[in-house]
Amino acid sequence: MVERKAKMLKNIALKEKARLPQLIKRQRFIQKDIDQLKDLVDRIHKLRDNFDTEISFSASRLQSDRWYELRLIDESQLLQNKLDFLTIELRDLTTEITRVSYKKQVVSNKADEVVRRSREDREARAEAALDFIHTNSRLQK
């Protein structure tokens, strides 16, 4: 019964250990996306800051400049929203990795404790049996 419990706990620990590389790979992928999005947002902000501000009275020029500026604003907001979402996702994933690591460690420790306790009980029973045998052999003499 005890060995079965220890085996079950070790299997749970192995399951958690197997999940970790998958989660870490996903974390790296999200971090890479976040870095790319930050770069894009910075580039868009630079484009908006460097936007040609020369005075032009041509209606088509004013209209195209305004369209370009609105397009930059929309793209910037879209990328910022995606960046915010991925940042939250990364935070949650990091929390999940920490939780899984802790659970793996706790379950492994419990399995080791069950095995150690089982071994100690077996040794205590064997010692008690030897004491009983020695006591009986002395009484029979």
Secondary structure, DSSP 8 states (H G I E B T S, - for coil): -HHHHHHHHHHHHHHHHHHHHHHHHHHHHHHHHHHHHHHHHHHHHHHHHT--------HHHHHHHHHHHHHHHHHHHHHHHHHHHHHHHHHHHHHHHHHHHHHHHHHHHHHHHHHHHHHHHHHHHHHHHHHHHHHHHHHH-
